[in-house]
Amino acid sequence: MLEDIIKQVREQLNITQEQLARELNISFSTINRWENGHTSPSKLAKMRLLEFCKDSSIDITIISELEKL
């Protein structure tokens, strides 16, 4: 579920995992592990991702899915 959301965010913004990692101030490997379902983001990381999405005009349906997690 979360891995799909992260991928959708990247696709909407047309950015790589590395670019998203830079935007969130985390490592590329962390984004990669999230997207592949190996780990889940901490509460703080989820909040940071949510704020990034709001600031980047991501589709509201994606934002509301993130808020449910």
N, CA, C and O of each residue as an XYZ file, in Angstrom:
276
protein
N       0.829     -1.196      0.000
C       0.000      0.000      0.000
C       0.873      1.260      0.000
O       0.805      2.062     -0.931
N       1.687      1.430      1.035
C       2.543      2.610      1.099
C       3.530      2.629     -0.061
O       3.827      3.681     -0.629
N       4.034      1.439     -0.403
C       4.993      1.398     -1.513
C       4.362      1.898     -2.810
O       5.033      2.543     -3.616
N       3.077      1.606     -3.017
C       2.376      2.092     -4.207
C       2.215      3.606     -4.169
O       2.364      4.282     -5.187
N       1.915      4.128     -2.998
C       1.733      5.576     -2.849
C       3.029      6.307     -3.157
O       3.028      7.310     -3.871
N       4.130      5.807     -2.620
C       5.422      6.463     -2.859
C       5.751      6.453     -4.352
O       6.241      7.444     -4.895
N       5.483      5.345     -4.996
C       5.746      5.252     -6.433
C       4.846      6.223     -7.203
O       5.301      6.864     -8.150
N       3.577      6.337     -6.805
C       2.661      7.269     -7.464
C       3.133      8.714     -7.297
O       3.061      9.509     -8.234
N       3.610      9.043     -6.108
C       4.136     10.399     -5.863
C       5.289     10.677     -6.819
O       5.331     11.722     -7.468
N       6.219      9.735     -6.899
C       7.367      9.937     -7.793
C       6.941     10.050     -9.247
O       7.480     10.866     -9.995
N       5.973      9.231     -9.649
C       5.516      9.270    -11.039
C       4.823     10.581    -11.353
O       5.024     11.151    -12.426
N       4.002     11.067    -10.421
C       3.320     12.348    -10.658
C       4.313     13.491    -10.810
O       4.124     14.387    -11.633
N       5.371     13.452    -10.010
C       6.370     14.521    -10.064
C       7.467     14.248    -11.084
O       8.314     15.100    -11.352
N       7.436     13.027    -11.655
C       8.453     12.622    -12.616
C       9.862     12.769    -12.035
O      10.747     13.380    -12.635
N      10.038     12.179    -10.834
C      11.344     12.220    -10.173
C      11.794     10.804     -9.830
O      10.987      9.877     -9.765
N      13.086     10.657     -9.615
C      13.668      9.358     -9.265
C      13.604      9.146     -7.760
O      13.271     10.055     -7.000
N      13.930      7.932     -7.352
C      14.027      7.638     -5.918
C      15.094      8.529     -5.277
O      14.912      9.018     -4.162
N      16.185      8.734     -5.972
C      17.263      9.581     -5.448
C      16.788     11.019     -5.248
O      17.108     11.648     -4.240
N      16.028     11.535     -6.203
C      15.531     12.902     -6.081
C      14.550     13.032     -4.915
O      14.597     14.010     -4.169
N      13.666     12.051     -4.759
C      12.728     12.083     -3.638
C      13.474     12.002     -2.316
O      13.136     12.703     -1.363
N      14.482     11.153     -2.259
C      15.292     11.025     -1.044
C      15.918     12.366     -0.678
O      15.917     12.756      0.489
N      16.452     13.068     -1.671
C      17.048     14.390     -1.416
C      16.009     15.364     -0.882
O      16.279     16.114      0.055
N      14.815     15.354     -1.481
C      13.748     16.261     -1.056
C      13.339     16.006      0.402
O      13.015     16.938      1.138
N      13.359     14.741      0.800
C      12.937     14.378      2.159
C      14.108     14.338      3.137
O      13.928     14.092      4.329
N      15.312     14.583      2.614
C      16.525     14.581      3.427
C      16.768     13.213      4.077
O      17.103     13.116      5.258
N      16.590     12.172      3.276
C      16.871     10.810      3.714
C      17.679     10.117      2.627
O      17.874     10.675      1.548
N      18.141      8.928      2.897
C      18.982      8.236      1.918
C      18.154      7.582      0.812
O      16.981      7.252      0.988
N      18.809      7.411     -0.320
C      18.190      6.713     -1.445
C      17.784      5.302     -1.025
O      16.699      4.836     -1.375
N      18.650      4.624     -0.276
C      18.357      3.242      0.109
C      17.102      3.151      0.975
O      16.388      2.150      0.932
N      16.834      4.185      1.755
C      15.614      4.203      2.572
C      14.384      4.260      1.674
O      13.435      3.500      1.868
N      14.398      5.153      0.701
C      13.278      5.244     -0.250
C      13.116      3.916     -0.979
O      12.000      3.428     -1.159
N      14.225      3.343     -1.390
C      14.188      2.073     -2.106
C      13.571      0.976     -1.242
O      12.752      0.195     -1.727
N      13.949      0.913      0.012
C      13.382     -0.104      0.914
C      11.892      0.129      1.141
O      11.124     -0.830      1.229
N      11.477      1.384      1.237
C      10.044      1.689      1.398
C       9.277      1.222      0.174
O       8.249      0.554      0.286
N       9.790      1.585     -0.999
C       9.094      1.271     -2.248
C       9.030     -0.228     -2.509
O       8.094     -0.709     -3.148
N       9.999     -0.953     -2.027
C      10.023     -2.399     -2.220
C       9.358     -3.152     -1.067
O       9.321     -4.383     -1.063
N       8.835     -2.413     -0.094
C       8.106     -3.029      1.001
C       8.972     -3.710      2.044
O       8.467     -4.495      2.847
N      10.272     -3.422      2.046
C      11.169     -4.057      3.012
C      11.100     -3.395      4.379
O      11.269     -4.059      5.402
N      10.850     -2.085      4.403
C      10.694     -1.353      5.664
C       9.571     -0.334      5.499
O       9.126     -0.040      4.389
N       9.136      0.185      6.617
C       8.116      1.234      6.608
C       8.702      2.504      7.210
O       9.567      2.441      8.084
N       8.231      3.651      6.746
C       8.748      4.899      7.303
C       8.279      5.103      8.745
O       7.211      4.639      9.146
N       9.102      5.802      9.500
C       8.723      6.179     10.860
C       7.582      7.185     10.785
O       7.244      7.685      9.712
N       7.003      7.467     11.924
C       5.923      8.449     11.977
C       6.414      9.819     11.482
O       5.711     10.508     10.742
N       7.609     10.196     11.893
C       8.191     11.470     11.460
C       8.411     11.490      9.945
O       8.121     12.485      9.280
N       8.922     10.390      9.414
C       9.160     10.316      7.964
C       7.847     10.385      7.189
O       7.785     11.017      6.134
N       6.799      9.741      7.701
C       5.486      9.820      7.052
C       4.976     11.254      7.046
O       4.424     11.725      6.051
N       5.166     11.941      8.166
C       4.727     13.343      8.238
C       5.501     14.198      7.249
O       4.929     15.074      6.600
N       6.787     13.951      7.134
C       7.626     14.697      6.194
C       7.183     14.433      4.759
O       7.105     15.353      3.945
N       6.893     13.168      4.457
C       6.412     12.804      3.121
C       5.074     13.466      2.835
O       4.857     13.972      1.734
N       4.185     13.467      3.803
C       2.875     14.089      3.639
C       3.011     15.588      3.381
O       2.357     16.123      2.485
N       3.843     16.259      4.144
C       4.064     17.699      3.939
C       4.666     17.972      2.562
O       4.280     18.925      1.885
N       5.608     17.133      2.159
C       6.212     17.282      0.836
C       5.146     17.161     -0.243
O       5.128     17.942     -1.194
N       4.258     16.184     -0.096
C       3.193     15.975     -1.084
C       2.256     17.171     -1.150
O       1.863     17.600     -2.235
N       1.902     17.701      0.001
C       1.021     18.879      0.031
C       1.691     20.075     -0.631
O       1.055     20.814     -1.382
N       2.964     20.258     -0.353
C       3.708     21.382     -0.933
C       3.932     21.216     -2.433
O       4.132     22.197     -3.148
N       3.898     19.981     -2.902
C       4.190     19.695     -4.311
C       2.934     19.532     -5.160
O       3.016     19.142     -6.324
N       1.791     19.824     -4.590
C       0.514     19.729     -5.310
C       0.241     18.330     -5.847
O      -0.222     18.161     -6.975
N       0.531     17.342     -5.029
C       0.225     15.952     -5.387
C      -1.291     15.778     -5.342
O      -1.976     16.436     -4.559
N      -1.801     14.901     -6.176
C      -3.229     14.605     -6.243
C      -3.811     14.363     -4.858
O      -3.224     13.635     -4.057
N      -4.949     14.961     -4.572
C      -5.568     14.899     -3.250
C      -5.903     13.471     -2.831
O      -5.897     13.167     -1.638
N      -6.194     12.592     -3.785
C      -6.505     11.205     -3.422
C      -5.277     10.507     -2.836
O      -5.401      9.693     -1.921
N      -4.119     10.817     -3.352
C      -2.878     10.246     -2.819
C      -2.615     10.802     -1.423
O      -2.228     10.067     -0.514
N      -2.830     12.105     -1.264
C      -2.623     12.725      0.045
C      -3.566     12.122      1.078
O      -3.151     11.847      2.204
N      -4.814     11.914      0.716
C      -5.757     11.350      1.681
C      -5.405      9.902      2.015
O      -5.634      9.458      3.140
N      -4.854      9.163      1.056
C      -4.391      7.796      1.355
C      -3.235      7.820      2.344
O      -3.165      7.003      3.262
N      -2.334      8.765      2.141
C      -1.199      8.906      3.058
C      -1.664      9.270      4.458
O      -1.122      8.768      5.442
N      -2.647     10.125      4.554
C      -3.154     10.557      5.853
C      -3.800      9.411      6.621
O      -3.842      9.439      7.850
N      -4.299      8.412      5.918
C      -4.929      7.254      6.568
C      -3.918      6.317      7.202
O      -4.259      5.560      8.111
N      -2.676      6.357      6.734
C      -1.660      5.422      7.214
C      -1.107      5.814      8.560
O      -0.241      5.123      9.097
